Amino acid sequence: MPDQDGGWSNYRPSKTLWAWSIVGASALTMALGFTLGGWVTTGRANVMRDIAVRDAKADLVAGVCVHNFVTASGAADNLKALQAKSSWQRDDFINEGGWTKIAGIDDTVTNAAEACADQLMKLKELPKSPDAAVTDS
């Protein structure tokens, strides 16, 4: 049975309405994509990449630092001295001890000493052998 008043089957939008519909749909898609969809701009992606690289370097150097710390002579005394330090003094203690130094890397790695100190503070006692000094990050 055909529509008496023409209804939706006979509706023909104008070119202007089509253009504004496309603009509106595009804007809605972008708004939802950037807020709920997890889309990021190139600049934000670069910042996220730089943070991930910095954190990965810190984790790597912290693992080496823990190994250097527990295999150094006087490790038990050093651990007690570290535990006696306040939280804001621990990274300085680690840096001054030279445990974050890695051959070929001249600069200090941001957050490495702090991550190393955090891992060392979780130790109840020193590992029995140097190979047992593997830590979870």
N, CA, C and O atoms as a GROMACS GRO file, in nm:
protein
  548
    1MET      N    1   0.084  -0.118   0.000
    1MET     CA    2   0.000   0.000   0.000
    1MET      C    3   0.089   0.124   0.000
    1MET      O    4   0.165   0.141   0.095
    2PRO      N    5   0.084   0.208  -0.098
    2PRO     CA    6   0.170   0.327  -0.108
    2PRO      C    7   0.132   0.431  -0.004
    2PRO      O    8   0.018   0.439   0.041
    3ASP      N    9   0.236   0.512   0.034
    3ASP     CA   10   0.212   0.621   0.130
    3ASP      C   11   0.122   0.724   0.065
    3ASP      O   12   0.136   0.758  -0.053
    4GLN      N   13   0.029   0.774   0.144
    4GLN     CA   14  -0.064   0.875   0.094
    4GLN      C   15   0.003   1.012   0.080
    4GLN      O   16  -0.027   1.087  -0.013
    5ASP      N   17   0.095   1.043   0.175
    5ASP     CA   18   0.157   1.177   0.173
    5ASP      C   19   0.301   1.176   0.118
    5ASP      O   20   0.371   1.276   0.130
    6GLY      N   21   0.343   1.069   0.060
    6GLY     CA   22   0.478   1.065   0.003
    6GLY      C   23   0.577   1.000   0.098
    6GLY      O   24   0.658   0.920   0.052
    7GLY      N   25   0.576   1.031   0.230
    7GLY     CA   26   0.659   0.970   0.334
    7GLY      C   27   0.807   0.966   0.301
    7GLY      O   28   0.857   1.045   0.222
    8TRP      N   29   0.876   0.869   0.364
    8TRP     CA   30   1.021   0.856   0.350
    8TRP      C   31   1.061   0.802   0.214
    8TRP      O   32   1.170   0.834   0.166
    9SER      N   33   0.980   0.726   0.153
    9SER     CA   34   1.019   0.666   0.025
    9SER      C   35   1.036   0.770  -0.085
    9SER      O   36   1.110   0.746  -0.181
   10ASN      N   37   0.972   0.882  -0.074
   10ASN     CA   38   0.985   0.987  -0.176
   10ASN      C   39   1.074   1.103  -0.133
   10ASN      O   40   1.086   1.202  -0.205
   11TYR      N   41   1.135   1.091  -0.016
   11TYR     CA   42   1.218   1.202   0.035
   11TYR      C   43   1.350   1.206  -0.039
   11TYR      O   44   1.415   1.103  -0.054
   12ARG      N   45   1.390   1.321  -0.085
   12ARG     CA   46   1.516   1.344  -0.155
   12ARG      C   47   1.586   1.465  -0.091
   12ARG      O   48   1.547   1.579  -0.114
   13PRO      N   49   1.692   1.438  -0.008
   13PRO     CA   50   1.760   1.549   0.057
   13PRO      C   51   1.836   1.634  -0.044
   13PRO      O   52   1.876   1.586  -0.150
   14SER      N   53   1.856   1.759  -0.008
   14SER     CA   54   1.930   1.851  -0.094
   14SER      C   55   2.080   1.825  -0.080
   14SER      O   56   2.124   1.757   0.012
   15LYS      N   57   2.157   1.880  -0.171
   15LYS     CA   58   2.302   1.866  -0.165
   15LYS      C   59   2.358   1.932  -0.040
   15LYS      O   60   2.455   1.882   0.018
   16THR      N   61   2.300   2.041   0.002
   16THR     CA   62   2.343   2.111   0.124
   16THR      C   63   2.323   2.021   0.245
   16THR      O   64   2.410   2.012   0.331
   17LEU      N   65   2.208   1.956   0.253
   17LEU     CA   66   2.180   1.866   0.364
   17LEU      C   67   2.277   1.748   0.364
   17LEU      O   68   2.325   1.708   0.470
   18TRP      N   69   2.307   1.693   0.246
   18TRP     CA   70   2.404   1.586   0.236
   18TRP      C   71   2.541   1.632   0.286
   18TRP      O   72   2.607   1.560   0.362
   19ALA      N   73   2.584   1.749   0.246
   19ALA     CA   74   2.714   1.801   0.286
   19ALA      C   75   2.722   1.819   0.437
   19ALA      O   76   2.821   1.779   0.499
   20TRP      N   77   2.619   1.878   0.498
   20TRP     CA   78   2.618   1.897   0.643
   20TRP      C   79   2.608   1.764   0.716
   20TRP      O   80   2.662   1.751   0.826
   21SER      N   81   2.540   1.667   0.660
   21SER     CA   82   2.533   1.534   0.722
   21SER      C   83   2.671   1.468   0.724
   21SER      O   84   2.709   1.406   0.823
   22ILE      N   85   2.744   1.484   0.615
   22ILE     CA   86   2.880   1.427   0.609
   22ILE      C   87   2.971   1.497   0.709
   22ILE      O   88   3.049   1.432   0.778
   23VAL      N   89   2.961   1.629   0.717
   23VAL     CA   90   3.043   1.704   0.813
   23VAL      C   91   3.008   1.662   0.956
   23VAL      O   92   3.098   1.639   1.037
   24GLY      N   93   2.881   1.652   0.987
   24GLY     CA   94   2.838   1.612   1.122
   24GLY      C   95   2.881   1.471   1.157
   24GLY      O   96   2.929   1.446   1.268
   25ALA      N   97   2.865   1.377   1.062
   25ALA     CA   98   2.906   1.239   1.087
   25ALA      C   99   3.057   1.230   1.107
   25ALA      O  100   3.104   1.154   1.192
   26SER      N  101   3.133   1.306   1.029
   26SER     CA  102   3.280   1.306   1.044
   26SER      C  103   3.320   1.362   1.180
   26SER      O  104   3.406   1.306   1.247
   27ALA      N  105   3.257   1.471   1.220
   27ALA     CA  106   3.289   1.532   1.350
   27ALA      C  107   3.253   1.437   1.464
   27ALA      O  108   3.330   1.423   1.558
   28LEU      N  109   3.139   1.372   1.455
   28LEU     CA  110   3.098   1.277   1.559
   28LEU      C  111   3.194   1.158   1.564
   28LEU      O  112   3.232   1.114   1.672
   29THR      N  113   3.234   1.107   1.448
   29THR     CA  114   3.328   0.996   1.443
   29THR      C  115   3.461   1.033   1.507
   29THR      O  116   3.517   0.956   1.585
   30MET      N  117   3.512   1.152   1.475
   30MET     CA  118   3.639   1.196   1.534
   30MET      C  119   3.626   1.218   1.684
   30MET      O  120   3.715   1.179   1.761
   31ALA      N  121   3.517   1.280   1.726
   31ALA     CA  122   3.498   1.304   1.870
   31ALA      C  123   3.494   1.173   1.946
   31ALA      O  124   3.559   1.159   2.050
   32LEU      N  125   3.419   1.076   1.897
   32LEU     CA  126   3.412   0.947   1.965
   32LEU      C  127   3.545   0.872   1.956
   32LEU      O  128   3.586   0.807   2.052
   33GLY      N  129   3.612   0.882   1.843
   33GLY     CA  130   3.739   0.812   1.827
   33GLY      C  131   3.847   0.863   1.920
   33GLY      O  132   3.921   0.784   1.979
   34PHE      N  133   3.858   0.995   1.934
   34PHE     CA  134   3.961   1.053   2.020
   34PHE      C  135   3.927   1.046   2.168
   34PHE      O  136   4.017   1.049   2.252
   35THR      N  137   3.798   1.036   2.203
   35THR     CA  138   3.763   1.030   2.345
   35THR      C  139   3.745   0.887   2.393
   35THR      O  140   3.802   0.848   2.495
   36LEU      N  141   3.668   0.807   2.322
   36LEU     CA  142   3.639   0.672   2.366
   36LEU      C  143   3.713   0.565   2.287
   36LEU      O  144   3.734   0.454   2.336
   37GLY      N  145   3.754   0.598   2.166
   37GLY     CA  146   3.814   0.498   2.078
   37GLY      C  147   3.962   0.476   2.096
   37GLY      O  148   4.018   0.383   2.038
   38GLY      N  149   4.029   0.560   2.174
   38GLY     CA  150   4.172   0.542   2.198
   38GLY      C  151   4.261   0.599   2.090
   38GLY      O  152   4.381   0.571   2.088
   39TRP      N  153   4.206   0.678   2.000
   39TRP     CA  154   4.289   0.740   1.897
   39TRP      C  155   4.377   0.846   1.963
   39TRP      O  156   4.336   0.910   2.060
   40VAL      N  157   4.497   0.864   1.910
   40VAL     CA  158   4.587   0.969   1.958
   40VAL      C  159   4.648   1.041   1.840
   40VAL      O  160   4.657   0.986   1.730
   41THR      N  161   4.691   1.162   1.863
   41THR     CA  162   4.758   1.239   1.759
   41THR      C  163   4.903   1.190   1.747
   41THR      O  164   4.952   1.118   1.834
   42THR      N  165   4.969   1.228   1.641
   42THR     CA  166   5.108   1.191   1.622
   42THR      C  167   5.195   1.245   1.735
   42THR      O  168   5.284   1.176   1.784
   43GLY      N  169   5.168   1.368   1.776
   43GLY     CA  170   5.245   1.428   1.885
   43GLY      C  171   5.230   1.350   2.014
   43GLY      O  172   5.328   1.326   2.085
   44ARG      N  173   5.108   1.311   2.045
   44ARG     CA  174   5.083   1.234   2.168
   44ARG      C  175   5.147   1.096   2.158
   44ARG      O  176   5.202   1.045   2.256
   45ALA      N  177   5.141   1.035   2.040
   45ALA     CA  178   5.204   0.904   2.020
   45ALA      C  179   5.355   0.913   2.039
   45ALA      O  180   5.417   0.823   2.096
   46ASN      N  181   5.416   1.022   1.992
   46ASN     CA  182   5.560   1.041   2.011
   46ASN      C  183   5.595   1.057   2.158
   46ASN      O  184   5.696   1.003   2.204
   47VAL      N  185   5.513   1.130   2.233
   47VAL     CA  186   5.535   1.146   2.377
   47VAL      C  187   5.523   1.010   2.447
   47VAL      O  188   5.605   0.977   2.532
   48MET      N  189   5.422   0.933   2.410
   48MET     CA  190   5.403   0.802   2.470
   48MET      C  191   5.521   0.710   2.439
   48MET      O  192   5.564   0.632   2.524
   49ARG      N  193   5.572   0.718   2.315
   49ARG     CA  194   5.688   0.638   2.277
   49ARG      C  195   5.810   0.677   2.359
   49ARG      O  196   5.882   0.590   2.408
   50ASP      N  197   5.834   0.807   2.375
   50ASP     CA  198   5.950   0.854   2.450
   50ASP      C  199   5.943   0.810   2.596
   50ASP      O  200   6.045   0.772   2.655
   51ILE      N  201   5.825   0.813   2.654
   51ILE     CA  202   5.808   0.769   2.792
   51ILE      C  203   5.834   0.619   2.803
   51ILE      O  204   5.900   0.574   2.898
   52ALA      N  205   5.784   0.541   2.708
   52ALA     CA  206   5.806   0.396   2.709
   52ALA      C  207   5.953   0.362   2.694
   52ALA      O  208   6.003   0.271   2.761
   53VAL      N  209   6.023   0.434   2.608
   53VAL     CA  210   6.167   0.411   2.590
   53VAL      C  211   6.242   0.444   2.718
   53VAL      O  212   6.328   0.368   2.761
   54ARG      N  213   6.209   0.558   2.779
   54ARG     CA  214   6.276   0.598   2.903
   54ARG      C  215   6.253   0.496   3.014
   54ARG      O  216   6.345   0.461   3.087
   55ASP      N  217   6.129   0.448   3.026
   55ASP     CA  218   6.097   0.350   3.130
   55ASP      C  219   6.165   0.216   3.104
   55ASP      O  220   6.210   0.150   3.197
   56ALA      N  221   6.173   0.176   2.976
   56ALA     CA  222   6.240   0.050   2.943
   56ALA      C  223   6.390   0.058   2.975
   56ALA      O  224   6.447  -0.038   3.027
   57LYS      N  225   6.452   0.171   2.943
   57LYS     CA  226   6.594   0.189   2.976
   57LYS      C  227   6.614   0.184   3.128
   57LYS      O  228   6.708   0.121   3.177
   58ALA      N  229   6.526   0.250   3.201
   58ALA     CA  230   6.537   0.252   3.347
   58ALA      C  231   6.522   0.111   3.404
   58ALA      O  232   6.596   0.073   3.495
   59ASP      N  233   6.427   0.033   3.352
   59ASP     CA  234   6.409  -0.104   3.399
   59ASP      C  235   6.531  -0.190   3.369
   59ASP      O  236   6.573  -0.270   3.453
   60LEU      N  237   6.587  -0.173   3.250
   60LEU     CA  238   6.705  -0.250   3.213
   60LEU      C  239   6.823  -0.217   3.303
   60LEU      O  240   6.888  -0.306   3.356
   61VAL      N  241   6.850  -0.089   3.319
   61VAL     CA  242   6.963  -0.047   3.402
   61VAL      C  243   6.937  -0.085   3.549
   61VAL      O  244   7.031  -0.119   3.621
   62ALA      N  245   6.813  -0.079   3.593
   62ALA     CA  246   6.781  -0.117   3.731
   62ALA      C  247   6.812  -0.264   3.754
   62ALA      O  248   6.863  -0.301   3.860
   63GLY      N  249   6.780  -0.349   3.657
   63GLY     CA  250   6.812  -0.491   3.669
   63GLY      C  251   6.962  -0.516   3.678
   63GLY      O  252   7.008  -0.597   3.758
   64VAL      N  253   7.039  -0.444   3.596
   64VAL     CA  254   7.184  -0.454   3.601
   64VAL      C  255   7.236  -0.401   3.734
   64VAL      O  256   7.328  -0.456   3.794
   65CYS      N  257   7.175  -0.293   3.780
   65CYS     CA  258   7.214  -0.232   3.908
   65CYS      C  259   7.195  -0.330   4.024
   65CYS      O  260   7.282  -0.344   4.110
   66VAL      N  261   7.081  -0.396   4.025
   66VAL     CA  262   7.055  -0.494   4.133
   66VAL      C  263   7.160  -0.604   4.129
   66VAL      O  264   7.213  -0.643   4.233
   67HIS      N  265   7.191  -0.652   4.010
   67HIS     CA  266   7.294  -0.756   3.998
   67HIS      C  267   7.428  -0.704   4.047
   67HIS      O  268   7.497  -0.773   4.123
   68ASN      N  269   7.466  -0.583   4.004
   68ASN     CA  270   7.593  -0.525   4.050
   68ASN      C  271   7.596  -0.507   4.200
   68ASN      O  272   7.698  -0.530   4.264
   69PHE      N  273   7.484  -0.466   4.256
   69PHE     CA  274   7.475  -0.440   4.400
   69PHE      C  275   7.494  -0.569   4.480
   69PHE      O  276   7.575  -0.573   4.572
   70VAL      N  277   7.420  -0.674   4.444
   70VAL     CA  278   7.423  -0.796   4.524
   70VAL      C  279   7.550  -0.876   4.503
   70VAL      O  280   7.585  -0.960   4.587
   71THR      N  281   7.621  -0.853   4.392
   71THR     CA  282   7.746  -0.926   4.369
   71THR      C  283   7.868  -0.847   4.415
   71THR      O  284   7.980  -0.900   4.411
   72ALA      N  285   7.850  -0.725   4.459
   72ALA     CA  286   7.962  -0.643   4.505
   72ALA      C  287   8.007  -0.691   4.643
   72ALA      O  288   7.930  -0.750   4.719
   73SER      N  289   8.133  -0.665   4.673
   73SER     CA  290   8.182  -0.700   4.806
   73SER      C  291   8.114  -0.610   4.909
   73SER      O  292   8.095  -0.491   4.885
   74GLY      N  293   8.079  -0.666   5.020
   74GLY     CA  294   8.010  -0.590   5.125
   74GLY      C  295   7.865  -0.564   5.093
   74GLY      O  296   7.808  -0.466   5.140
   75ALA      N  297   7.803  -0.650   5.014
   75ALA     CA  298   7.665  -0.629   4.972
   75ALA      C  299   7.568  -0.626   5.090
   75ALA      O  300   7.474  -0.547   5.092
   76ALA      N  301   7.591  -0.712   5.189
   76ALA     CA  302   7.502  -0.715   5.305
   76ALA      C  303   7.507  -0.584   5.381
   76ALA      O  304   7.404  -0.530   5.422
   77ASP      N  305   7.627  -0.532   5.401
   77ASP     CA  306   7.642  -0.403   5.470
   77ASP      C  307   7.581  -0.290   5.387
   77ASP      O  308   7.517  -0.199   5.442
   78ASN      N  309   7.601  -0.295   5.256
   78ASN     CA  310   7.543  -0.194   5.168
   78ASN      C  311   7.390  -0.198   5.171
   78ASN      O  312   7.325  -0.094   5.170
   79LEU      N  313   7.334  -0.319   5.176
   79LEU     CA  314   7.188  -0.332   5.182
   79LEU      C  315   7.134  -0.272   5.312
   79LEU      O  316   7.031  -0.205   5.312
   80LYS      N  317   7.204  -0.298   5.422
   80LYS     CA  318   7.162  -0.239   5.551
   80LYS      C  319   7.172  -0.087   5.546
   80LYS      O  320   7.085  -0.017   5.597
   81ALA      N  321   7.279  -0.037   5.485
   81ALA     CA  322   7.296   0.109   5.473
   81ALA      C  323   7.186   0.169   5.385
   81ALA      O  324   7.134   0.276   5.415
   82LEU      N  325   7.151   0.099   5.278
   82LEU     CA  326   7.044   0.146   5.191
   82LEU      C  327   6.911   0.148   5.265
   82LEU      O  328   6.834   0.244   5.253
   83GLN      N  329   6.884   0.044   5.340
   83GLN     CA  330   6.758   0.037   5.414
   83GLN      C  331   6.750   0.144   5.522
   83GLN      O  332   6.640   0.185   5.560
   84ALA      N  333   6.863   0.191   5.570
   84ALA     CA  334   6.865   0.295   5.673
   84ALA      C  335   6.840   0.434   5.614
   84ALA      O  336   6.806   0.527   5.687
   85LYS      N  337   6.856   0.447   5.484
   85LYS     CA  338   6.837   0.577   5.419
   85LYS      C  339   6.689   0.608   5.403
   85LYS      O  340   6.605   0.518   5.396
   86SER      N  341   6.658   0.737   5.398
   86SER     CA  342   6.520   0.777   5.370
   86SER      C  343   6.493   0.757   5.221
   86SER      O  344   6.586   0.745   5.141
   87SER      N  345   6.367   0.753   5.185
   87SER     CA  346   6.330   0.721   5.047
   87SER      C  347   6.389   0.819   4.946
   87SER      O  348   6.420   0.778   4.834
   88TRP      N  349   6.406   0.944   4.982
   88TRP     CA  350   6.460   1.041   4.886
   88TRP      C  351   6.612   1.040   4.882
   88TRP      O  352   6.671   1.106   4.796
   89GLN      N  353   6.677   0.966   4.972
   89GLN     CA  354   6.822   0.957   4.972
   89GLN      C  355   6.873   0.829   4.903
   89GLN      O  356   6.991   0.818   4.873
   90ARG      N  357   6.784   0.734   4.880
   90ARG     CA  358   6.826   0.604   4.829
   90ARG      C  359   6.885   0.610   4.689
   90ARG      O  360   6.986   0.545   4.662
   91ASP      N  361   6.824   0.688   4.599
   91ASP     CA  362   6.878   0.694   4.462
   91ASP      C  363   7.017   0.758   4.460
   91ASP      O  364   7.102   0.719   4.380
   92ASP      N  365   7.039   0.856   4.548
   92ASP     CA  366   7.174   0.916   4.558
   92ASP      C  367   7.275   0.812   4.608
   92ASP      O  368   7.387   0.806   4.558
   93PHE      N  369   7.235   0.732   4.705
   93PHE     CA  370   7.322   0.625   4.758
   93PHE      C  371   7.358   0.527   4.647
   93PHE      O  372   7.474   0.485   4.635
   94ILE      N  373   7.260   0.490   4.565
   94ILE     CA  374   7.283   0.396   4.454
   94ILE      C  375   7.377   0.459   4.351
   94ILE      O  376   7.472   0.395   4.305
   95ASN      N  377   7.351   0.584   4.314
   95ASN     CA  378   7.436   0.652   4.215
   95ASN      C  379   7.579   0.667   4.266
   95ASN      O  380   7.675   0.644   4.192
   96GLU      N  381   7.593   0.707   4.392
   96GLU     CA  382   7.727   0.726   4.449
   96GLU      C  383   7.804   0.594   4.460
   96GLU      O  384   7.926   0.592   4.451
   97GLY      N  385   7.731   0.484   4.479
   97GLY     CA  386   7.794   0.353   4.486
   97GLY      C  387   7.841   0.304   4.350
   97GLY      O  388   7.921   0.210   4.342
   98GLY      N  389   7.793   0.366   4.243
   98GLY     CA  390   7.835   0.330   4.109
   98GLY      C  391   7.768   0.206   4.053
   98GLY      O  392   7.813   0.153   3.951
   99TRP      N  393   7.663   0.157   4.116
   99TRP     CA  394   7.599   0.033   4.072
   99TRP      C  395   7.515   0.052   3.946
   99TRP      O  396   7.481  -0.046   3.881
  100THR      N  397   7.482   0.177   3.910
  100THR     CA  398   7.406   0.201   3.788
  100THR      C  399   7.495   0.224   3.667
  100THR      O  400   7.446   0.244   3.556
  101LYS      N  401   7.626   0.222   3.687
  101LYS     CA  402   7.719   0.245   3.576
  101LYS      C  403   7.724   0.122   3.486
  101LYS      O  404   7.739   0.009   3.532
  102ILE      N  405   7.710   0.148   3.356
  102ILE     CA  406   7.718   0.042   3.255
  102ILE      C  407   7.820   0.087   3.152
  102ILE      O  408   7.818   0.202   3.107
  103ALA      N  409   7.908  -0.003   3.115
  103ALA     CA  410   8.010   0.029   3.016
  103ALA      C  411   7.944   0.073   2.886
  103ALA      O  412   7.852   0.007   2.836
  104GLY      N  413   7.990   0.183   2.832
  104GLY     CA  414   7.937   0.233   2.706
  104GLY      C  415   7.827   0.336   2.723
  104GLY      O  416   7.790   0.403   2.626
  105ILE      N  417   7.775   0.351   2.843
  105ILE     CA  418   7.671   0.451   2.868
  105ILE      C  419   7.731   0.554   2.962
  105ILE      O  420   7.754   0.527   3.080
  106ASP      N  421   7.755   0.674   2.909
  106ASP     CA  422   7.818   0.778   2.988
  106ASP      C  423   7.718   0.854   3.074
  106ASP      O  424   7.749   0.894   3.186
  107ASP      N  425   7.597   0.875   3.022
  107ASP     CA  426   7.496   0.952   3.093
  107ASP      C  427   7.424   0.866   3.196
  107ASP      O  428   7.419   0.743   3.185
  108THR      N  429   7.368   0.932   3.295
  108THR     CA  430   7.284   0.860   3.389
  108THR      C  431   7.148   0.837   3.324
  108THR      O  432   7.098   0.923   3.252
  109VAL      N  433   7.090   0.724   3.351
  109VAL     CA  434   6.959   0.690   3.296
  109VAL      C  435   6.854   0.734   3.395
  109VAL      O  436   6.856   0.694   3.512
  110THR      N  437   6.761   0.817   3.348
  110THR     CA  438   6.658   0.872   3.434
  110THR      C  439   6.577   0.761   3.500
  110THR      O  440   6.536   0.665   3.434
  111ASN      N  441   6.555   0.773   3.628
  111ASN     CA  442   6.474   0.683   3.711
  111ASN      C  443   6.538   0.546   3.736
  111ASN      O  444   6.477   0.464   3.804
  112ALA      N  445   6.656   0.519   3.684
  112ALA     CA  446   6.718   0.387   3.702
  112ALA      C  447   6.758   0.364   3.847
  112ALA      O  448   6.732   0.256   3.902
  113ALA      N  449   6.821   0.462   3.909
  113ALA     CA  450   6.865   0.444   4.048
  113ALA      C  451   6.745   0.428   4.142
  113ALA      O  452   6.750   0.349   4.236
  114GLU      N  453   6.640   0.501   4.116
  114GLU     CA  454   6.520   0.490   4.198
  114GLU      C  455   6.456   0.351   4.183
  114GLU      O  456   6.414   0.291   4.281
  115ALA      N  457   6.450   0.302   4.059
  115ALA     CA  458   6.394   0.168   4.034
  115ALA      C  459   6.482   0.061   4.097
  115ALA      O  460   6.431  -0.037   4.152
  116CYS      N  461   6.612   0.079   4.090
  116CYS     CA  462   6.706  -0.015   4.151
  116CYS      C  463   6.686  -0.017   4.303
  116CYS      O  464   6.678  -0.124   4.364
  117ALA      N  465   6.678   0.099   4.362
  117ALA     CA  466   6.658   0.106   4.507
  117ALA      C  467   6.526   0.043   4.547
  117ALA      O  468   6.518  -0.025   4.649
  118ASP      N  469   6.422   0.065   4.468
  118ASP     CA  470   6.292   0.004   4.498
  118ASP      C  471   6.301  -0.149   4.494
  118ASP      O  472   6.247  -0.217   4.581
  119GLN      N  473   6.370  -0.202   4.394
  119GLN     CA  474   6.384  -0.347   4.384
  119GLN      C  475   6.468  -0.402   4.500
  119GLN      O  476   6.437  -0.507   4.555
  120LEU      N  477   6.572  -0.330   4.536
  120LEU     CA  478   6.657  -0.375   4.647
  120LEU      C  479   6.582  -0.368   4.780
  120LEU      O  480   6.604  -0.452   4.868
  121MET      N  481   6.495  -0.269   4.796
  121MET     CA  482   6.421  -0.257   4.921
  121MET      C  483   6.322  -0.372   4.939
  121MET      O  484   6.281  -0.403   5.051
  122LYS      N  485   6.283  -0.436   4.828
  122LYS     CA  486   6.191  -0.550   4.836
  122LYS      C  487   6.261  -0.678   4.880
  122LYS      O  488   6.196  -0.774   4.921
  123LEU      N  489   6.394  -0.679   4.873
  123LEU     CA  490   6.469  -0.797   4.914
  123LEU      C  491   6.467  -0.810   5.066
  123LEU      O  492   6.499  -0.716   5.138
  124LYS      N  493   6.429  -0.928   5.113
  124LYS     CA  494   6.436  -0.955   5.257
  124LYS      C  495   6.579  -0.989   5.297
  124LYS      O  496   6.626  -0.953   5.404
  125GLU      N  497   6.646  -1.060   5.206
  125GLU     CA  498   6.787  -1.093   5.227
  125GLU      C  499   6.852  -1.106   5.091
  125GLU      O  500   6.784  -1.115   4.988
  126LEU      N  501   6.982  -1.105   5.090
  126LEU     CA  502   7.055  -1.116   4.965
  126LEU      C  503   7.044  -1.258   4.910
  126LEU      O  504   7.040  -1.354   4.987
  127PRO      N  505   7.038  -1.272   4.779
  127PRO     CA  506   7.035  -1.406   4.719
  127PRO      C  507   7.161  -1.484   4.754
  127PRO      O  508   7.267  -1.426   4.777
  128LYS      N  509   7.148  -1.616   4.758
  128LYS     CA  510   7.262  -1.701   4.795
  128LYS      C  511   7.369  -1.702   4.687
  128LYS      O  512   7.488  -1.705   4.717
  129SER      N  513   7.326  -1.699   4.559
  129SER     CA  514   7.424  -1.698   4.451
  129SER      C  515   7.396  -1.579   4.361
  129SER      O  516   7.282  -1.532   4.356
  130PRO      N  517   7.496  -1.529   4.291
  130PRO     CA  518   7.474  -1.414   4.202
  130PRO      C  519   7.368  -1.439   4.095
  130PRO      O  520   7.300  -1.345   4.054
  131ASP      N  521   7.352  -1.565   4.049
  131ASP     CA  522   7.254  -1.595   3.946
  131ASP      C  523   7.111  -1.585   3.999
  131ASP      O  524   7.017  -1.573   3.920
  132ALA      N  525   7.093  -1.590   4.130
  132ALA     CA  526   6.960  -1.583   4.189
  132ALA      C  527   6.913  -1.440   4.207
  132ALA      O  528   6.807  -1.417   4.265
  133ALA      N  529   6.989  -1.344   4.158
  133ALA     CA  530   6.956  -1.203   4.179
  133ALA      C  531   6.861  -1.150   4.076
  133ALA      O  532   6.850  -1.029   4.059
  134VAL      N  533   6.792  -1.237   4.005
  134VAL     CA  534   6.696  -1.193   3.904
  134VAL      C  535   6.576  -1.134   3.974
  134VAL      O  536   6.523  -1.193   4.069
  135THR      N  537   6.532  -1.018   3.929
  135THR     CA  538   6.419  -0.951   3.992
  135THR      C  539   6.306  -0.934   3.894
  135THR      O  540   6.329  -0.929   3.773
  136ASP      N  541   6.186  -0.924   3.945
  136ASP     CA  542   6.069  -0.896   3.860
  136ASP      C  543   6.049  -0.748   3.855
  136ASP      O  544   6.063  -0.678   3.956
  137SER      N  545   6.015  -0.699   3.737
  137SER     CA  546   5.990  -0.556   3.721
  137SER      C  547   5.844  -0.529   3.712
  137SER      O  548   5.803  -0.414   3.699
   0.00000   0.00000   0.00000
